[in-house]
Amino acid sequence: MTLSQSREYAQVNRSKDVPWYLPSINPRLRGDALTKLLKEYSGISEDKQEAHLLAIREKAYAIYPMPCIGLFWWLVLGLSLHPAYPALLQFLKTAPQKKVLDLGTCLGQDLRKLAFDGVPVSSLYGCDIMPAYQAMGHELFRDEPTFGSQFIHGDLFAREDAGDALLATKGSWDVIVLNMFLHAYSLPQQTQAAARILALLSSAPQSKILGIQAASTTAGAHVLKYPFLKPGVEKEIWRHSRESLVTMWEEVAKKAGVKVRVWAEYRDRVELGTKDDAMRHTKAKGFFKGEAGDQRRLFFLIERI
Ligand SMILES: C[S@@+](CC[C@H](N)C(=O)[O-])C[C@H]1O[C@@H](n2cnc3c(N)ncnc32)[C@H](O)[C@@H]1O
């Protein structure tokens, strides 16, 4: 089953009158790295970039109205902000060809940044449950002829016997990028996903999983409801703290008999500044109510030893 056939898809609130559908692009999101990427990788001149980005946001939001898309998170090039990014580039450039999987790739901005920073395109793959994002990524970066066949349409939560294209790649990835993905799930689901992701990873030492997720200094369950979902619909998600995320990965690895080193650290939400602009922009209606002061971005790295 694809997301577009799922109950979750049918229950999502498609309204734009939500705190995360920003009316304009927050200037903090558009760093020089993005401007340069769009100009030099995609050939879009600076004066045309704003209109291009706004148009892509409309189309991507129509596919599935994810907060990340509404907030323009994808302009941040999150992977390149990861403290392990310079070492990752080194790892990917100096070793014999390595394979990178960006899991929940969406528009694929992190893969394009890796390509622009010198990683061979033939190393770079994205996977998403929403196949329509492949074409959106090409439209955003104008790179269909050169970034053509690197998209896996798969479901991280597919049943083992479902013949899923992602599960068919078990054990083959040197690097798995996991940006802004698992925080949309409950703790049991995140734990199940972590075990799957570990199984997707190559058994070679130094193979790694790295990423970013929304976190809180106080770990705990939250209930997503309106306006994220349609009125009356609820879904449980889990916000990790640094400690709970480290514990989850360590326990999953131990159970699988895999030796790993786990690192995680909070960073400020750079794209929003100290005040949450998303919430200031519009009338917040209870999304993550009571959590604001505890909210963090959590950067993590799980490496096989
Ligand atoms: C919040 S977005 C983050 C996108 C991107 N990594 C970023 O940082 O901008 C999460 C992505 O995960 C995808 N996704 C959600 N559930 C999935 C699943 N079960 N299997 C594969 N992809 C999934 C969504 O379609 C979406 O594109």
Ligand as a Chemical Component Dictionary entry (heavy atoms), coordinates in Angstrom:
data_LIG
# 
_chem_comp.id                   LIG 
_chem_comp.type                 NON-POLYMER 
_chem_comp.pdbx_formal_charge   0 
_chem_comp.three_letter_code    LIG 
# 
loop_
_chem_comp_atom.comp_id 
_chem_comp_atom.atom_id 
_chem_comp_atom.alt_atom_id 
_chem_comp_atom.type_symbol 
_chem_comp_atom.charge 
_chem_comp_atom.model_Cartn_x 
_chem_comp_atom.model_Cartn_y 
_chem_comp_atom.model_Cartn_z 
_chem_comp_atom.pdbx_ordinal 
LIG C1  C1  C 0  9.165  15.398 6.683 1  
LIG S1  S1  S 1  9.712  14.770 5.178 2  
LIG C2  C2  C 0  11.460 15.033 5.230 3  
LIG C3  C3  C 0  12.039 15.088 3.859 4  
LIG C4  C4  C 0  13.558 15.311 3.764 5  
LIG N1  N1  N 0  14.301 14.210 4.336 6  
LIG C5  C5  C 0  13.976 16.628 4.364 7  
LIG O1  O1  O 0  14.744 16.664 5.328 8  
LIG O2  O2  O -1 13.523 17.672 3.849 9  
LIG C6  C6  C 0  9.573  12.998 5.427 10 
LIG C7  C7  C 0  9.583  12.202 4.120 11 
LIG O3  O3  O 0  9.501  10.816 4.441 12 
LIG C8  C8  C 0  8.606  10.197 3.523 13 
LIG N2  N2  N 0  8.045  8.998  4.182 14 
LIG C9  C9  C 0  7.104  8.969  5.159 15 
LIG N3  N3  N 0  6.834  7.703  5.511 16 
LIG C10 C10 C 0  7.630  6.901  4.738 17 
LIG C11 C11 C 0  7.814  5.490  4.642 18 
LIG N4  N4  N 0  7.086  4.656  5.397 19 
LIG N5  N5  N 0  8.729  4.999  3.772 20 
LIG C12 C12 C 0  9.455  5.858  2.989 21 
LIG N6  N6  N 0  9.307  7.208  3.027 22 
LIG C13 C13 C 0  8.413  7.731  3.884 23 
LIG C14 C14 C 0  7.553  11.248 3.244 24 
LIG O4  O4  O 0  6.847  11.014 2.052 25 
LIG C15 C15 C 0  8.428  12.519 3.209 26 
LIG O5  O5  O 0  8.874  12.804 1.926 27 
# 
loop_
_chem_comp_bond.comp_id 
_chem_comp_bond.atom_id_1 
_chem_comp_bond.atom_id_2 
_chem_comp_bond.value_order 
_chem_comp_bond.pdbx_ordinal 
LIG C1  S1  SING 1  
LIG S1  C2  SING 2  
LIG S1  C6  SING 3  
LIG C2  C3  SING 4  
LIG C3  C4  SING 5  
LIG C4  N1  SING 6  
LIG C4  C5  SING 7  
LIG C5  O1  DOUB 8  
LIG C5  O2  SING 9  
LIG C6  C7  SING 10 
LIG C7  O3  SING 11 
LIG C7  C15 SING 12 
LIG O3  C8  SING 13 
LIG C8  N2  SING 14 
LIG C8  C14 SING 15 
LIG N2  C9  SING 16 
LIG N2  C13 SING 17 
LIG C9  N3  DOUB 18 
LIG N3  C10 SING 19 
LIG C10 C11 SING 20 
LIG C10 C13 DOUB 21 
LIG C11 N4  SING 22 
LIG C11 N5  DOUB 23 
LIG N5  C12 SING 24 
LIG C12 N6  DOUB 25 
LIG N6  C13 SING 26 
LIG C14 O4  SING 27 
LIG C14 C15 SING 28 
LIG C15 O5  SING 29 
# 
